[in-house]
Each structure stands twice: as structure tokens, then as C-alpha cells.
Amino acid sequence: MRQIFAALFLAAWMPALAWADDPVEAVRAFYKPPFEAELDASRYTDPALAVIQTAHDGNTEGEGSCLDFSIAIDGQDYDDEEITRTLRLAEEPAGSGEARVTASFSNFDTQQEVVWTLRQVSGDWKVADVEGNGWRLSELCQ
């Protein structure tokens, strides 16, 4: 009897679990206040993972991080309410197991766009690169 209830429970939650494997939802996590998801290395794959690890783990005596801004908002200061209210995410399939998600939003009345490149790794969508206004994550911290 317990197995039947467990199976019914899992069946009821499967659509929600599958939704988390969507590239757009993977990027949406980076835009939930307080915008700390970008510190979670488990959300990345190389080449972005190497940069995140260097930025947060590779600091030496007295040196600051080579990432001194939020990659999700492409800046240091932000209005989380405005970003949340204006955020639009658009997916563009980039090939087998890859996707690009463009995040468009307003921050302090300025339109911004951040492009996320994701790769499917063991069934999960992970960030492989991020591109903002004049920078690409994979090219930082070298």
C-alpha cells in the first residue's frame, strides 16, 4: 500500500520536477531576490564553472574577486523590485543539449539584456557562459 501512495505522490509531482529541467527556469533562479544563485557553483559547467571557481575560491592575500559585479544584472547596484517586475526570459534552442536564454529587464529605468548559454549535463541545465554589455564570463578572470 505504501508503494502505491509513493507512486501516486511522485506521479503528481513529476510535472513540477520536469519543469525545473527547463533552461528558462534554470536562468529564472538567478533572478530571484536576493540574487545569490550565481554564487552556487553547482549551477555551472565549464567554461563558466572555472571562472566562478577562480573568482570565489582563487583569491590570494589581499586581492579582491575578479568578478566585482553581479553577472545576472550586469552591474553592482540594482532595484530588485523593478528587475522582478520587468524580467522577460526568451529561450532560443542552440542545438542538441544546448540552449540560449536572453534575460531582458529594466534596472533603475535602464533596459538591460543578459544572454545565458546553457548545456544539459546529466539531465540538468547548467550555465556554460554568460554575456552582458561588453563582457563574456568565459573571458573574465584569466
HELIX and SHEET records of a PDB file:
HELIX    1   1 ARG A    2  TRP A   19  1                                  18    
HELIX    2   2 PRO A   23  ARG A   28  1                                   6    
HELIX    3   3 ALA A   29  TYR A   31  5                                   3    
HELIX    4   4 ALA A   37  LEU A   39  5                                   3    
HELIX    5   5 ALA A   41  ARG A   43  5                                   3    
HELIX    6   6 ALA A   48  ASP A   57  1                                  10    
HELIX    7   7 ASP A   80  THR A   86  1                                   7    
HELIX    8   8 LEU A  137  GLU A  139  5                                   3    
SHEET    1   A 4 ARG A  88  GLY A  95  0                                        
SHEET    2   A 4 GLU A  98  ASN A 107 -1                                        
SHEET    3   A 4 THR A 110  VAL A 121 -1                                        
SHEET    4   A 4 ASP A 124  GLU A 131 -1                                        
END                                                                             
